[in-house]
Each structure stands twice: as structure tokens, then as C-alpha cells.
Amino acid sequence: MQFIKSLAFNIFLYIGIVLVFILAIPTLILPAKLTLYCGKFLAYYIILILRLFLNTKVIFHGLENLRKVEKFFIASAHQSMFETFVLQAPLKFPVFILKKELLRIPLFGWYLKKIGSIEIIRGKTTKKNLDFLDKIKNTIQKHNRPLLIFPQGTRVEFDDRSPFKKGVGRIYDSLKIPCIPIALNSGKVWPKNSFMKYQGDIHVSFLEPIQPGLEKNIFLEVLEEKIYSETKKYS
């Protein structure tokens, strides 16, 4: 039975993605706001089919934390394709910080570029890294949109507790604005690289903002502790 449910969900998921991608093609030459609305529509569509085919509710906790600070960036746990799409529902058109490989995917990558996504550059501080941080700062200053980064760097298993990438510490140090962590359990329902999907509510927790001013390594420790402690509640 779970196989049938997973099959139905996957069919409707990819049909929905393909249809939205096709219908959104004209937005590539139109204002980016229209492309952003297509992403938000897809987020709500996925929430709907999770409920219909898997009897899975998506429950957002701590949305009030998004109203506690005017400017902020988001650092989210990353366990599934789920958050790549669905976090666009509660957030106001986030700017994605993501692996450059995603920007090379035909059509999908074009949409990511259209909405102003920024590729992350890992490694030691270089001229290219400094330009990367300047680009982020300029984007935050010009647009009233929150930055969204996945500090684990890639999708991980639900119970994986790998250290976060140091790049998020550099972003925090550079932007000097609060960071709102997100903990979630999407990997229990929608595991990475798995055809099978499982019943069970998906919880997405927006945690208390981490204010600017911490040393970046301390910030990284605080961020990990907050996200992993909250994740434990969904075990």
C-alpha cells in the first residue's frame, strides 16, 4: 500500500513540476515577481498532494519569529527536496544560496537565476569569495526578501549530525543581521534519493532569531545546537 501511495505522490509531484515549469517559461522574459509567484504556487501544490496521497500534514511552528526582526536571513536544515520548494510558502520570496551545480540544470537552473539565486563558493577566502559576500549584501540591501541558505551544504539523513559548513558563519559575520534557524523532519517522510515516501506529519520550526554580534565560530556552534536540539524533538 505504501508503494502505491508513493507512486501516486511521485507521479503527481513530477507532473505538477513539469506543468508549472512549462507554464512559467514566459516569465523568463517578464518581471521576476511572476517567476517567484510560480514558485510559491508550486509550494502550496506540494503541500496539497502530501495531504492527499500520503495523509501528511505540513505544520509550521514559530512563524511569529519571522515578525520579530525586520531584516534577517534563514539557515535551514536540509533533508529532502521538500524544503527546496515548500519553504517558499511561508517565506516572502526567499533568495536561495545554493550549489552552483543546480544553476546548470536546464530550465530549473534558468528559473533559479531569474529569481536571483546566488551560487555558494566554498573554500578559503579569495577575491571570488569576497565578491560573493558583496553580492549577497547588495541583494539584501536592494530587495525586501530574506536570504535562505542550507548550512549542511547538501541533503542529509534525518538523524545525521554533520557539522555545518563554515560559509554560513562568514555570511552571518558579513551581513550583521539576525539569523532565523529552521529545524525540520522532512527526511522522515521524504528521504533523500528515495522513491518511497512515508506517512507522518512534516514539522517545520522557525526558531528564535540569533542576533548579530557573535564571533562567527560561536555563531556556528549556536546555530548547530539550536537546529539539532529542535530536530531531536521529532525523533
C-alpha positions in Angstrom: 0.0 0.0 0.0 2.8 2.4 0.9 4.4 1.7 -2.5 1.1 2.7 -4.3 0.8 5.9 -2.2 4.4 6.8 -3.0 3.9 6.0 -6.7 0.8 8.2 -6.9 2.5 11.0 -5.0 5.6 10.9 -7.2 3.5 10.9 -10.4 1.6 14.0 -9.3 4.7 15.7 -8.0 6.6 15.5 -11.2 3.5 16.2 -13.4 3.0 19.3 -11.3 6.6 20.4 -11.5 6.7 19.9 -15.3 3.5 21.7 -15.9 4.5 24.7 -13.7 7.9 24.8 -15.4 6.3 24.8 -18.8 3.6 27.4 -18.0 6.3 29.6 -16.3 8.5 29.8 -19.4 7.1 33.2 -20.5 8.1 34.6 -17.1 11.8 34.2 -18.0 11.4 37.4 -20.1 8.9 39.0 -17.8 9.4 40.6 -14.3 11.0 38.2 -11.8 8.0 38.6 -9.4 5.9 36.4 -11.8 8.5 33.6 -11.6 8.5 34.0 -7.8 4.7 33.5 -7.7 5.1 30.3 -9.7 7.5 29.0 -7.1 5.0 29.9 -4.3 2.2 28.2 -6.2 4.3 25.0 -6.5 5.0 25.1 -2.8 1.3 25.1 -2.0 0.6 22.4 -4.6 3.2 20.1 -2.9 1.6 20.7 0.5 -1.7 19.7 -1.0 -0.6 16.5 -2.7 1.3 15.5 0.5 -2.0 15.6 2.3 -4.0 13.9 -0.5 -1.7 11.0 -1.2 0.3 10.5 2.0 -2.1 11.8 4.5 0.8 14.1 5.6 0.2 17.5 7.1 2.8 20.2 6.9 2.9 22.0 10.2 4.7 25.3 10.5 5.8 26.3 14.0 7.2 29.7 15.2 6.0 31.8 12.3 5.8 34.7 14.8 9.7 34.7 14.9 9.6 36.0 11.3 7.9 39.1 12.6 10.3 39.8 15.4 13.0 41.3 13.2 12.7 43.5 10.1 15.7 42.1 8.2 17.0 38.6 8.6 18.4 35.6 6.8 17.3 32.0 7.1 19.6 29.0 7.9 17.6 25.8 7.3 18.2 22.1 7.9 18.2 20.2 4.6 17.0 16.6 4.5 14.8 16.5 1.4 13.7 18.1 -1.9 10.7 19.2 0.2 12.3 22.3 1.7 13.7 23.5 -1.6 10.1 24.0 -2.8 7.9 24.3 0.3 9.8 26.9 2.3 8.6 29.3 -0.4 5.1 29.1 1.1 5.7 30.8 4.5 8.6 33.0 3.4 8.4 36.2 1.4 10.1 35.2 -1.9 13.4 34.0 -0.4 16.7 34.4 -2.2 18.4 31.0 -2.4 22.0 30.4 -1.6 22.7 27.1 -3.3 25.3 24.8 -5.0 26.3 26.1 -8.4 25.5 22.7 -10.0 21.8 23.5 -9.5 22.1 26.6 -11.7 23.3 24.4 -14.6 20.2 22.3 -14.7 18.2 23.2 -17.9 15.1 25.2 -17.2 15.2 24.7 -13.4 18.6 26.5 -13.3 17.2 29.2 -15.5 14.4 29.9 -13.1 16.8 29.9 -10.1 18.9 32.5 -11.9 15.8 34.5 -12.8 14.7 34.8 -9.2 18.2 36.0 -8.1 19.6 32.8 -6.6 23.2 33.0 -5.7 25.7 30.2 -6.0 27.8 29.4 -3.0 31.6 29.3 -3.2 33.3 27.1 -0.7 36.8 27.1 0.5 39.3 29.7 1.8 38.7 33.5 1.5 39.6 34.6 -2.0 38.8 37.6 -4.2 35.9 35.5 -5.7 34.7 34.8 -2.2 34.7 38.5 -1.3 32.8 39.3 -4.4 30.3 36.6 -3.4 29.7 38.2 0.0 29.4 41.6 -1.6 26.8 40.2 -4.0 24.8 38.9 -1.0 25.0 42.2 0.8 23.9 44.1 -2.2 20.9 41.8 -2.8 19.8 42.1 0.8 20.1 45.9 0.7 18.2 46.3 -2.6 15.4 43.8 -2.1 13.0 43.2 0.8 13.5 39.4 0.5 15.1 37.1 3.1 18.2 35.1 2.2 17.9 31.3 2.5 20.9 29.1 3.0 21.2 25.4 3.8 24.3 25.3 6.1 24.7 21.5 5.9 25.6 22.0 2.3 23.6 19.1 0.9 20.7 16.9 1.8 21.4 14.7 4.8 19.6 11.9 6.6 17.2 12.9 9.4 19.5 11.6 12.1 22.7 13.0 10.5 24.5 15.4 12.8 27.3 16.5 10.5 29.0 19.9 11.3 27.7 22.9 9.3 29.7 24.4 6.6 31.8 27.5 7.6 30.3 29.6 4.8 27.2 30.3 6.8 29.4 31.8 9.5 31.1 34.1 7.0 27.6 35.2 5.7 26.4 35.9 9.3 29.6 37.9 10.0 29.3 39.9 6.8 25.6 40.7 6.8 25.4 41.7 10.5 21.7 40.9 10.6 19.7 38.3 12.7 19.6 34.7 11.6 16.4 32.7 11.9 17.2 28.9 12.1 14.8 26.3 10.7 14.6 22.8 12.1 12.5 20.1 10.4 11.9 16.4 10.0 11.2 16.2 6.2 13.7 13.4 5.9 11.5 11.0 7.8 8.6 11.4 5.3 10.5 12.2 2.2 14.0 10.7 2.4 16.7 11.9 0.1 17.2 9.9 -3.1 14.3 7.6 -2.2 11.3 6.7 -4.3 9.4 5.7 -1.2 7.6 8.3 0.8 6.1 7.7 4.3 3.1 8.9 6.2 3.7 11.2 9.1 3.4 14.9 9.7 6.2 17.2 8.5 7.1 19.8 11.1 8.9 23.0 10.1 10.1 25.1 13.1 11.2 28.7 12.8 13.3 29.2 15.8 14.2 32.3 17.9 16.4 34.7 15.9 20.2 34.6 16.6 21.1 38.3 16.9 24.2 39.7 15.1 27.4 40.3 17.0 28.7 36.8 17.9 32.1 35.6 16.7 31.4 33.6 13.6 32.6 30.3 15.0 30.5 30.8 18.1 27.5 31.6 15.9 28.1 28.3 14.0 28.1 26.4 17.3 24.9 28.1 18.5 23.2 27.5 15.1 24.0 23.8 15.1 22.9 23.4 18.7 19.6 25.2 18.1 18.7 23.2 14.9 19.9 19.8 16.1 18.2 20.2 19.5 14.9 21.0 17.9 15.2 18.2 15.4 15.6 15.7 18.2 12.0 16.5 19.3 10.7 14.9 16.1 12.6 11.6 16.6 
